[in-house]
Amino acid sequence: MATTSRELLGEIKKFVPPLLEKFHKGQAGRIAVVGGSEDYTGAPYFAALAATLLGADMAHIICERTAAQVIKTYSPNMMVHPYMRDSNSVVPATTTTPSIDALLNDEILPPIYSIMSRLHVVVVGPGLGRDKVMLEIATKVIERAKELGLHIVIDADGLFLVQQTPDVIRGYTKAVLTPNIVEFKRLCNTLGVEIPEGFPEDASIAKRTCHALAKAFGGPVVLAKGRVDYISDGKFEFACDMPGGKKRVGGQGDTLSGTLSTFLAWKHAYQSRIWDHDVSLDESSLMMLSAYGAAAITRYCSRAAYGKYGRAMLASNLSEMVGDAYSALLEDERYRI
């Protein structure tokens, strides 16, 4: 497998769908972000926005009811579904009101599952929060996504869920976990992976530790975010050390999870042969390259936004740079008009 940034980006270009007149809406990516709660409305929006700015055709946000009212005001470009509930909106079961299991099975999950049947990728976690009912819904979403064979990105409080119940994603090869350093250490503790002295400053130690965590999960790719992003599926490792911005503003990870969902949707399009190509990339390579592509795009966006705004940089400024990042890193002259 290629190892340098130039080589890896060259491989990624192979599974970026060309813009052909024969394509119809949705073939270049149908994704959904599952998250968004009363306290956190920006994260799912930034993730879904990044997905569409990179090139996904359709982006859904499945969120808690009060969050939906806010997120709908951000942009008309997203389809926002107020189907999730939190503990405050669930009435305790009585002789006249349903139990939480009945509420989930009869009211909450059916419309969510209906949307999922049309998707290529789900992103679980941005803005999710740690409410018990919200986490239960997210667990059901992950389980259904596995049944449907969908690609899954797990970020933010979705990783808290995995920390509590690692078996929910263990062994599933179409998933990518995107922990920051704090989340990474918690996952290591949960799975009994030793964190050696020198982590994460020592590159060789950081790479080995990321490999060990991915191997412990037995299927998912781990994209460990940090000064250098380390990526492993337990067999191979990449390191993305492209320079990023120096401002550590909250919300940059949402751009990563959103763009990652688009790369995974493009992986699906590539494997579905919606255009003619050489079929030279296998499943493992495509998963790893998707993670690397998201890391590279996000780092470019961060660097460009910091270059323009400096200390005033906000998460929304990364969104402005996604198109430029694609052009700079992945534009293929064969498909430009």
QUINORSUL-V923697 format. One record per residue. N is the residue number from 1. RES is the residue in one small letter. PHI is phi in whole degrees, -180 to 180 (* if undefined). OMEGA is omega as a letter, one per 20 degrees, with the letter a starting at -180 (none if undefined). Layout:
# QUINORSUL-V923697
{{N & RES & PHI & OMEGA} {N & RES & PHI & OMEGA}}
This chain:
# QUINORSUL-V923697
{{1 & m & * & r} {2 & a & -59 & a} {3 & t & -128 & a} {4 & t & -79 & a} {5 & s & -58 & a} {6 & r & -62 & r} {7 & e & -66 & a} {8 & l & -65 & r} {9 & l & -64 & r} {10 & g & -63 & r} {11 & e & -69 & r} {12 & i & -62 & a} {13 & k & -57 & a} {14 & k & -64 & a} {15 & f & -111 & r} {16 & v & -81 & a} {17 & p & -64 & r} {18 & p & -69 & r} {19 & l & -91 & a} {20 & l & -108 & a} {21 & e & -64 & a} {22 & k & -76 & a} {23 & f & -71 & r} {24 & h & -121 & a} {25 & k & -55 & r} {26 & g & 105 & a} {27 & q & -68 & a} {28 & a & -90 & r} {29 & g & 136 & r} {30 & r & -122 & a} {31 & i & -125 & r} {32 & a & -140 & r} {33 & v & -101 & a} {34 & v & -105 & a} {35 & g & 166 & a} {36 & g & 103 & a} {37 & s & -132 & a} {38 & e & -56 & a} {39 & d & -89 & a} {40 & y & -131 & a} {41 & t & -111 & a} {42 & g & -74 & a} {43 & a & -57 & a} {44 & p & -64 & r} {45 & y & -65 & a} {46 & f & -63 & r} {47 & a & -66 & r} {48 & a & -65 & r} {49 & l & -64 & r} {50 & a & -61 & r} {51 & a & -60 & a} {52 & t & -75 & r} {53 & l & -66 & r} {54 & l & -75 & r} {55 & g & 147 & r} {56 & a & -64 & a} {57 & d & -74 & a} {58 & m & -140 & r} {59 & a & -131 & r} {60 & h & -108 & r} {61 & i & -123 & r} {62 & i & -106 & a} {63 & c & -143 & r} {64 & e & -71 & a} {65 & r & -60 & a} {66 & t & -69 & r} {67 & a & -66 & a} {68 & a & -61 & a} {69 & q & -61 & r} {70 & v & -76 & a} {71 & i & -63 & r} {72 & k & -61 & a} {73 & t & -80 & a} {74 & y & -73 & a} {75 & s & -164 & r} {76 & p & -84 & a} {77 & n & -81 & a} {78 & m & -104 & r} {79 & m & -95 & a} {80 & v & -111 & a} {81 & h & -118 & a} {82 & p & -87 & a} {83 & y & -97 & a} {84 & m & -83 & r} {85 & r & -129 & r} {86 & d & -115 & a} {87 & s & -61 & a} {88 & n & -69 & a} {89 & s & -103 & r} {90 & v & -107 & a} {91 & v & -78 & r} {92 & p & -54 & a} {93 & a & -65 & r} {94 & t & -136 & r} {95 & t & -67 & a} {96 & t & -114 & r} {97 & t & -121 & a} {98 & p & -75 & r} {99 & s & -72 & r} {100 & i & -63 & r} {101 & d & -64 & r} {102 & a & -67 & r} {103 & l & -64 & r} {104 & l & -61 & a} {105 & n & -73 & a} {106 & d & -96 & a} {107 & e & -119 & a} {108 & i & -83 & a} {109 & l & -75 & a} {110 & p & -54 & r} {111 & p & -68 & r} {112 & i & -68 & r} {113 & y & -63 & r} {114 & s & -62 & r} {115 & i & -66 & a} {116 & m & -61 & a} {117 & s & -65 & a} {118 & r & -108 & a} {119 & l & -98 & r} {120 & h & -105 & a} {121 & v & -143 & r} {122 & v & -121 & r} {123 & v & -109 & a} {124 & v & -111 & r} {125 & g & 136 & a} {126 & p & -59 & r} {127 & g & 74 & a} {128 & l & -67 & a} {129 & g & 76 & a} {130 & r & -121 & r} {131 & d & -63 & a} {132 & k & -59 & a} {133 & v & -69 & r} {134 & m & -61 & r} {135 & l & -66 & r} {136 & e & -65 & r} {137 & i & -64 & a} {138 & a & -62 & r} {139 & t & -61 & r} {140 & k & -63 & r} {141 & v & -64 & r} {142 & i & -62 & a} {143 & e & -63 & r} {144 & r & -68 & r} {145 & a & -60 & r} {146 & k & -65 & r} {147 & e & -61 & a} {148 & l & -84 & a} {149 & g & 73 & a} {150 & l & -79 & r} {151 & h & -76 & a} {152 & i & -130 & r} {153 & v & -111 & a} {154 & i & -120 & a} {155 & d & -140 & r} {156 & a & 52 & a} {157 & d & -72 & r} {158 & g & -64 & r} {159 & l & -73 & r} {160 & f & -62 & r} {161 & l & -61 & r} {162 & v & -65 & r} {163 & q & -60 & r} {164 & q & -77 & a} {165 & t & -137 & a} {166 & p & -61 & a} {167 & d & -67 & a} {168 & v & -64 & a} {169 & i & -127 & a} {170 & r & -59 & r} {171 & g & 85 & a} {172 & y & -91 & a} {173 & t & -84 & r} {174 & k & -102 & a} {175 & a & -118 & r} {176 & v & -129 & r} {177 & l & -101 & a} {178 & t & -125 & a} {179 & p & -78 & r} {180 & n & -81 & a} {181 & i & -64 & r} {182 & v & -67 & r} {183 & e & -64 & r} {184 & f & -61 & a} {185 & k & -64 & r} {186 & r & -65 & r} {187 & l & -65 & r} {188 & c & -60 & r} {189 & n & -62 & a} {190 & t & -64 & a} {191 & l & -94 & r} {192 & g & 72 & r} {193 & v & -92 & a} {194 & e & -69 & r} {195 & i & -104 & a} {196 & p & -69 & r} {197 & e & -63 & a} {198 & g & 102 & r} {199 & f & -85 & i} {200 & p & -99 & a} {201 & e & -62 & r} {202 & d & -80 & a} {203 & a & -61 & a} {204 & s & -67 & r} {205 & i & -68 & r} {206 & a & -62 & a} {207 & k & -65 & r} {208 & r & -65 & a} {209 & t & -69 & r} {210 & c & -62 & r} {211 & h & -59 & a} {212 & a & -64 & r} {213 & l & -67 & r} {214 & a & -62 & r} {215 & k & -64 & r} {216 & a & -65 & r} {217 & f & -74 & r} {218 & g & 69 & r} {219 & g & 166 & a} {220 & p & -63 & r} {221 & v & -79 & r} {222 & v & -109 & r} {223 & l & -111 & a} {224 & a & -89 & a} {225 & k & -81 & r} {226 & g & 177 & r} {227 & r & -57 & r} {228 & v & -121 & r} {229 & d & -91 & r} {230 & y & -105 & a} {231 & i & -129 & r} {232 & s & -151 & r} {233 & d & -111 & a} {234 & g & 90 & r} {235 & k & -124 & r} {236 & f & -120 & r} {237 & e & -136 & r} {238 & f & -122 & r} {239 & a & -132 & r} {240 & c & -105 & a} {241 & d & -114 & r} {242 & m & -57 & a} {243 & p & -66 & r} {244 & g & -115 & r} {245 & g & -77 & a} {246 & k & -92 & r} {247 & k & -90 & a} {248 & r & -96 & a} {249 & v & -76 & r} {250 & g & -64 & r} {251 & g & 106 & r} {252 & q & -66 & r} {253 & g & -65 & r} {254 & d & -70 & r} {255 & t & -64 & r} {256 & l & -66 & a} {257 & s & -65 & r} {258 & g & -69 & r} {259 & t & -66 & r} {260 & l & -61 & r} {261 & s & -62 & r} {262 & t & -69 & r} {263 & f & -59 & r} {264 & l & -69 & r} {265 & a & -67 & r} {266 & w & -67 & r} {267 & k & -57 & r} {268 & h & -62 & r} {269 & a & -63 & r} {270 & y & -61 & a} {271 & q & -71 & r} {272 & s & -84 & r} {273 & r & 57 & r} {274 & i & -77 & r} {275 & w & -142 & a} {276 & d & -79 & r} {277 & h & -154 & a} {278 & d & -89 & r} {279 & v & 54 & a} {280 & s & -89 & a} {281 & l & -103 & a} {282 & d & -92 & a} {283 & e & -58 & a} {284 & s & -62 & r} {285 & s & -62 & a} {286 & l & -63 & r} {287 & m & -64 & a} {288 & m & -66 & a} {289 & l & -67 & r} {290 & s & -62 & r} {291 & a & -65 & r} {292 & y & -64 & r} {293 & g & -60 & r} {294 & a & -65 & r} {295 & a & -63 & a} {296 & a & -66 & r} {297 & i & -61 & a} {298 & t & -65 & r} {299 & r & -65 & r} {300 & y & -62 & r} {301 & c & -60 & a} {302 & s & -63 & a} {303 & r & -65 & a} {304 & a & -67 & r} {305 & a & -66 & r} {306 & y & -66 & r} {307 & g & -63 & a} {308 & k & -86 & a} {309 & y & -111 & a} {310 & g & 60 & a} {311 & r & -64 & a} {312 & a & -85 & a} {313 & m & -62 & r} {314 & l & -122 & r} {315 & a & -58 & a} {316 & s & -64 & r} {317 & n & -71 & r} {318 & l & -64 & a} {319 & s & -59 & a} {320 & e & -62 & a} {321 & m & -99 & a} {322 & v & -62 & r} {323 & g & -62 & r} {324 & d & -64 & r} {325 & a & -63 & r} {326 & y & -61 & a} {327 & s & -60 & a} {328 & a & -71 & a} {329 & l & -98 & a} {330 & l & -131 & a} {331 & e & -61 & a} {332 & d & -114 & a} {333 & e & -61 & a} {334 & r & -63 & a} {335 & y & -110 & r} {336 & r & -86 & r} {337 & i & -90 & none}}
